[in-house]
Amino acid sequence: MYTPAYDCDAVHTKYQPSSKEWRCPKCSARFPKFGVEQAADGAKQGCRRLHEEDDVVCLACGGSWSGLEVIKLIKAASHYETCPTCHGKGVITP
């Protein structure tokens, strides 16, 4: 069952990647070889948003990151800049 983000107690990443962006930052593998292995403490079952403390793993290359680390790498690979007006709730594409 889907859980709305406002019902989830875990901290969500400010930036939520699109399905096109959701790939391993090391080898570019996609779901099902790349994804969240363990949800963050306090995350409600069914919450579809990425949490800062989620354990994200890639079965193709063996890489492992936190949700926050993955977001930083995805944003860097896409050359996104943090929006200076909202301080991270949006991004500026070059």
Buried (B, 14 or more C-beta within 10 A) or exposed (E): EEBEEEEBEBBBBBBEBEEEBBBBBBEEBBEEBBBBEEBBEEBBEEBEBBBBBBBBBBEBBEBEBBBBEBBBBBBEEBEBEBBEEEEEEEBEEE
